[in-house]
Amino acid sequence: MKALAIHGKEDLRWEDREIPAPGEGEIRLRVSYVGICGSDLHYYFHGANGEYTIREPLTPGHELSGVVDLDPSGRLEPGTPVVVHPARYGPVITGLEDHPHLRAGGDYLGSAAATPHRQGGASEFLIVEDHMVRALPAGLPLKRAALAEPLAVALHAVGLAGEIAARRALVIGAGPIGLLVVAAAAHAGAGVVGASDVRAEPLDRARALGATEAALVGRDTIDDESYDVVFECSGVGPALTQAIRATRRAGTIVQVGMLPNADTGVNLAPLLAKELTIRGAFRFSTEIDDAVRMLAESDALDPIVSHVVPASDAVQAFQLARDSSASAKVLLAL
């Protein structure tokens, strides 16, 4: 079989591998699509994602769809369309029973956080534990289903904001995750969904997904205290300062974008006088099941997938995914 492997900064190879055999409690999948996300871009372009540095060849990819190739238990027939919950959780910790994604000691597909690295889904065949597999409803295309993991991230973030029905919500950063947060906020009944970005093209995509207000950074002004809840999806310090200014008194900020693992210049002074709540958002727990249901209900999110590129042309795909003017979500076709 073929698999992608990142060997270091801008060193991505399409390699030959042995087809793996599933053991007890495992399922072998024939992968169809893998989405390129921000962490994949960091691993490829920088050789590291935050503090996690590539120390051995890493197969990227945790946003994937495919079909069952072999289930030794016989529970799932060959050809069954599926997506994968990419997390394995650490031991149960008192107080975190309902937050398994926050427990230490777990891992995630396509991550260099531990050694050996947890290999990802950008390979023709993939072995996963059976509890990670979600069979798809009839009629949900595999291409759309590849959005389930990032949509789960967005649904989790919106859930952390509390009740947002009829409230004014702002999404800062209209990349793929930001676009999905726009859609999730609209789906949750937000009265107004605003979006801001440094480029015009992502804002056009946000409008198509339900944003009714749009602000181009450097041209348009976002009034102070103009939104009840703000989702910061860019992962840039100045954007968090903007979120603090834009949030109304007693409002909520959900930090979705991954901030650098470094001291970051943010003006927190207004936080006190306005008694704001800032919530960090980290991946998700069970929301992938909600995401699958939402994707099965409608094709409204199909435009988020802007490009599908053969995995053998992955270097081109990564270059494309890096350019938010040219692309939204880029999928690799295996």
C-alpha positions, 0 to 999 in steps of 0.5 A: 500500500501507499502512505504519506510520511512527513520526515521533517520540514517540507519533506513529505514522501509518498511511500510504500508500506506493508498492508497491516493486519487487524488484531483483536478489537481492531478494524482495517479501513480502506481510506477514501478522503483525508482533510488537511488541517492546521496541525498538518500544515505546521508539521509539514511546513515547520517540522513541528506543531507547537511544542510537538516536533517530528522525531520520526516519519509521521503519517498525517491526518485525523479528518478521514472517511472511508470504508471497512476493509476487514472487521475480524469480529464480523460486526461491520461488513466490508464496504461499510462507509465510516468515519473515525473518532481520532482520539484514544483517551487516558485513564479516568480522572476524578472530576473529568468523567464527562470530559475524556478529551481532557484526560492526560495520557491519550493520543490522537491520529496524526500526532507527534505528541508522543514517541513513537508518534501516533500515525495518522490516516493519510494511507491507503489502509488504516488500522483503528480500534473498533470503538473509534469507528462510526458507521455512516447513515445511508446517503451521506457521501464519503466526501462530505463525511470527511468534515465530521471531525472538524465539524465536531470541533466547531460544535464543541466550541459552540456548546461551550458558549452556552445558550446562543439562540437569538444572541449576537455571535462573532467568529474571528478567523474564517478558515475551515474551522471558523467557517464550520463555527459559523455554520454551527452557530447558525445551526444553534439559532444565533440571531446574528452571526458575524465573521471577520478575517484578513482576506476577502475570500474567506468572508465570502465563504462565511456569508454563504454559510450563514454569516450576516455580518462581515468585517475585513481586518484593516478596512472595517471596524468592529464596534466595542461591546457589539457581540454577546459571544465571540469565537476566536478561531485564528489563534493570533494574539491581537485577535484575542485582544479584538475579541475582548473589545468586541464582547459585551459586558458579562459576555463569553469568549471561546478560544478555538484557534490554537495559540502559540506555545509562548508568551502572547501580547494580549490586552486583558484590561477590559476583561475585568471591568466587563466581567467576561468569561474566556473558555478554552476549546480543545478538540471534542468529546462525543460531538462527532456523532452530532456532526455525522447527523448534521452532515446527513441532514443537509448538503449545506456544508459541501462548499467548505470542501474547495479542493480534492487532490490525489494523495500522490500530489500531497505537496501541491495540496499542502501548498494550496491548503496554506493559501486561504485566498485560494482554498477552504478545506482541502481533501486528499483522495487516497 
